[in-house]
Amino acid sequence: MKIHRYLRNVSTLRFYPEKCTGCGRCVEVCPHRLFQIENGRAQLGDRDLCMECGACARNCPFSAIAVRPGVGCAWAIMISELRGGREVASS
């Protein structure tokens, strides 16, 4: 799988480890595998890989994750892949 990096240090992804119970839903739903379970709790990896799809936040039953989905990056990455890797012009 091709690894897509988001713009450095601009992701809206926020993780609140004190709310995490280690249920693993974030690990199951994140398409870029940003989360891992270590010592019974989720750990956040390289947040610059986040495409802000919002799957982790929508599926976390304990509100340990917040992200502002729909800012455009996820859409651009998916459309680019569908078009064979060509960039998507912004309107």
KOLSE-606714 format. One record per residue: residue in three letters; x, y, z of N, C-alpha, C in turn. Coordinates in pm, whole numbers, padded with zeros to 5 digits, always signed. Layout:
KOLSE-606714
ALAXYZXYZXYZ/...
END
This chain:
KOLSE-606714
MET+00083-00117+00000+00000+00000+00000+00088+00124+00000/LYS+00055+00218-00084+00129+00343-00093+00100+00428+00031/ILE+00204+00485+00090+00187+00568+00208+00173+00713+00164/HIS+00064+00776+00210+00039+00916+00180+00063+00998+00305/ARG+00144+01099+00295+00165+01190+00407+00080+01313+00386/TYR+00020+01356+00494-00055+01480+00493+00045+01594+00506/LEU+00002+01716+00500+00091+01829+00522+00146+01822+00664/ARG+00272+01854+00680+00336+01842+00812+00274+01935+00915/ASN+00244+01878+01029+00200+01951+01148+00073+02035+01129/VAL-00019+01991+01045-00144+02065+01029-00268+01979+01055/SER-00251+01854+01085-00364+01766+01108-00448+01815+01225/THR-00579+01804+01211-00671+01843+01319-00692+01730+01420/LEU-00628+01617+01399-00643+01501+01486-00593+01532+01627/ARG-00679+01503+01726-00643+01518+01866-00675+01387+01938/PHE-00581+01343+02021-00598+01219+02096-00587+01252+02244/TYR-00684+01204+02322-00689+01228+02466-00668+01095+02538/PRO-00542+01058+02563-00512+00925+02617-00576+00897+02753/GLU-00606+01001+02830-00669+00980+02961-00811+00927+02948/LYS-00873+00943+02831-01008+00892+02807-01007+00752+02745/CYS-00893+00708+02698-00881+00581+02626-00894+00462+02722/THR-00974+00363+02682-00989+00240+02759-00922+00120+02693/GLY-00865+00143+02574-00799+00034+02503-00891-00059+02429/CYS-01009-00012+02392-01106-00099+02323-01058-00140+02184/GLY-00973-00060+02121-00915-00096+01992-00995-00058+01869/ARG-01106+00012+01886-01186+00051+01769-01105+00139+01673/CYS-01025+00229+01726-00945+00316+01641-00847+00236+01555/VAL-00792+00132+01613-00700+00045+01539-00774-00025+01425/GLU-00894-00069+01453-00974-00141+01353-01014-00053+01235/VAL-01046+00074+01259-01106+00156+01153-01009+00251+01083/CYS-00893+00278+01139-00802+00374+01076-00738+00316+00950/PRO-00764+00377+00833-00708+00321+00710-00557+00338+00698/HIS-00498+00426+00777-00353+00449+00769-00278+00395+00890/ARG-00350+00321+00974-00289+00252+01088-00211+00346+01180/LEU-00271+00459+01213-00206+00554+01303-00204+00508+01448/PHE-00298+00421+01483-00311+00379+01622-00263+00235+01641/GLN-00203+00209+01757-00165+00075+01799-00204+00063+01945/ILE-00232-00058+01988-00260-00082+02130-00131-00129+02194/GLU-00089-00055+02295+00030-00091+02372-00002-00072+02520/ASN+00033-00170+02600+00007-00164+02744-00140-00136+02774/GLY-00229-00194+02694-00371-00185+02719-00438-00055+02680/ARG-00367+00032+02609-00424+00160+02565-00376+00193+02424/ALA-00454+00274+02355-00414+00316+02221-00295+00411+02229/GLN-00209+00399+02133-00096+00490+02117-00106+00549+01977/LEU-00083+00677+01966-00091+00746+01839+00045+00747+01772/GLY+00049+00707+01645+00173+00707+01569+00195+00841+01500/ASP+00240+00837+01377+00273+00956+01299+00145+01028+01256/ARG+00109+01135+01323-00017+01205+01295-00017+01270+01157/ASP+00100+01287+01095+00105+01342+00959+00053+01243+00855/LEU+00029+01119+00894-00031+01021+00803-00184+01031+00802/CYS-00240+01108+00895-00385+01119+00907-00444+01193+00788/MET-00545+01131+00725-00613+01197+00613-00745+01260+00657/GLU-00767+01263+00788-00881+01329+00849-01016+01277+00800/CYS-01024+01146+00783-01151+01086+00740-01254+01086+00853/GLY-01207+01086+00978-01296+01091+01092-01343+00956+01144/ALA-01299+00847+01081-01345+00714+01123-01310+00685+01269/CYS-01192+00724+01311-01150+00696+01448-01238+00769+01549/ALA-01262+00897+01525-01344+00977+01618-01488+00928+01621/ARG-01544+00895+01505-01683+00849+01500-01701+00714+01568/ASN-01597+00634+01572-01608+00500+01628-01555+00486+01770/CYS-01498+00592+01826-01448+00585+01963-01563+00608+02061/PRO-01601+00505+02136-01715+00519+02227-01685+00602+02352/PHE-01560+00644+02369-01521+00717+02489-01475+00860+02461/SER-01494+00905+02336-01457+01042+02296-01310+01074+02324/ALA-01224+00973+02305-01081+00992+02327-01012+01051+02204/ILE-01087+01064+02093-01029+01112+01968-01120+01219+01910/ALA-01060+01324+01860-01134+01429+01790-01060+01462+01662/VAL-01135+01484+01556-01077+01525+01429-01184+01602+01353/ARG-01140+01700+01278-01234+01778+01197-01234+01721+01056/PRO-01319+01622+01029-01320+01560+00896-01380+01654+00792/GLY-01347+01626+00668-01406+01700+00558-01332+01826+00520/VAL-01208+01841+00564-01133+01961+00527-01070+01949+00388/GLY-01086+01835+00325-01045+01823+00185-00934+01726+00156/CYS-00846+01699+00250-00731+01614+00221-00774+01471+00188/ALA-00863+01414+00268-00907+01277+00242-00969+01265+00105/TRP-01052+01359+00071-01116+01359-00060-01011+01364-00171/ALA-00914+01453-00157-00811+01468-00260-00728+01342-00275/ILE-00693+01278-00165-00614+01154-00171-00693+01044-00241/MET-00820+01028-00204-00900+00921-00264-00922+00944-00414/ILE-00953+01066-00452-00974+01096-00594-00844+01079-00672/SER-00734+01120-00614-00604+01104-00680-00575+00956-00706/GLU-00601+00871-00608-00580+00727-00625-00670+00671-00734/LEU-00795+00715-00735-00887+00668-00838-00843+00712-00978/ARG-00774+00823-00986-00727+00875-01114-00585+00828-01146/GLY-00539+00729-01077-00407+00672-01107-00291+00753-01053/GLY-00311+00827-00944-00202+00900-00882-00188+01044-00929/ARG-00274+01086-01021-00266+01224-01067-00322+01317-00961/GLU-00261+01434-00946-00308+01531-00848-00445+01585-00887/VAL-00518+01630-00787-00649+01687-00807-00635+01838-00798/ALA-00682+01907-00899-00677+02054-00897-00782+02105-00800/SER-00743+02202-00717-00840+02258-00623-00923+02364-00693/SER-01048+02375-00651-01136+02473-00714-01156+02592-00626/
END
